[in-house]
Amino acid sequence: MNDIDFRGTPYYLDFADHEEVEELLSHWGQKGMKFRWPADDNWEYYQAFEAWGEVCDALLAQLGNNDALKKQFKEMGEKNDGVALDAFVAYWNSIPLQNAREISHSSEVIRGAVWAVNRNLSAFKETAMLSLLDLKKALDDTEGWWWSRWFSIGVDRSEVEKKSRSLVHEFDLGMKPLTSQLEQNVGQARELIVKQKAVLEQIAKPMPKNLGLGP
Amino acid sequence: MAGPEGAMWNPDSLNKGSKAIEGIAGAVSELIITNDRIYDRRAPRPSDQRDPIPHHYKLFYADGLAVEVNAAAKAVLDALRNLRSQVTWGSDGLARMAKKETAVEDHNLAAAYGKLEKKLDRPEGETS
């Protein structure tokens, strides 16, 4: 078991009433689903979602929607005329302004992707938990059936085990489409992030030196 | 005021423009510092929290994605650093135009901006 304590996080508390199946979920998640409970806590992705939001608005406020700057640029255009100013305006619009928009947009897309992963992991865990509760109830019922017959006429224990295995198998089959859907969703989120990372890395490429633009 | 080659030239407005852009470069710097401190952005960190054996932790759903989220967090910081340089070049150019001996009819300055724009502009479709 992972020693990270997620017991105080909101998504953990969602499942706090189901202590009886926590151990089962932990075991089943790690061995069968490659999913660690509670270590793979989606709450981290929610935190990441919130953190990614901050850059988007701040950048656009500074470069794209800055009224004071727009006013200054308008005044410069009205009072100056020449090839250097034209070149500056073209440069400003196509490089710093465009890059600010792209950084902001990429951050927004990544933000959406980590949000989606957060929701998908949460929904998956909730469904798995509820399915396990059903399985546990069905297995308990089976054991009850076995005990009642044991005291009355005696019964072949293998029949109970066979039925139990069948219930577990049914549970595994029921979870397969959900696992597949989770894999697909996480894969899509990864694709989005990789694509936006490539945009950011392009903007981050090493810059030329000694440009002779200084005063 | 007429520039050296007869163009309209107003150093005061150019200086004000340069200062305004300089202020934006400062704001981007602040943004870089703030973002560098947002550790939560890289919250799903497999190396910190997962099984220390790499081929183990890579098997899990969240970890493969976390690697990309972490890399994107680094990329956005690097992109912001370059953006700050690009903004500063805008400010530097306007300050140079405002100087008496250069003015807005500075063909060298125009050529420098043109070359810079060409060098920095990504070929269409390269990242899409």
Interface residues (C-beta under 8 A of the other chain):
Chain A: N2 I4 K34 F35 R36 A39 D40 N42 E44 Y45 Q47 A48 E50 A51 W52 E54 V55 A58 L59 Q62 L63 N66 A68 L69 Q72 F73 E75 M76 K79 N80 D81 G82 V83 A84 L85 D86 A87 F88 A90 Y91 W92 S94 I95 P96 N99 A100 I103 S106 S107 I110 V114 V117 L121 L182 E183 V186 A189 R190 I193 V194 K195 Q196 K197 A198 V199 L200 E201 Q202 I203 A204 K205 M207 P208 L211 G212 L213 G214 P215
Chain B: G3 E5 A7 M8 W9 N10 S13 L14 K16 G17 A20 I21 I24 A27 V28 L31 T34 N35 I38 D40 R41 R42 A43 P44 Q49 R50 L59 F60 Y61 A62 G64 L65 E68 V69 A71 A72 A75 V76 D78 A79 L80 R81 N82 L83 S85 Q86 V87 W89 G90 D92 G93 L94 A95 R96 M97 A98 K99 T102 A103 V104 E105 D106 H107 N108 L109 A110 A111 A112 Y113 G114 L116 E117 K119 L120 D121 R122 E126 T127
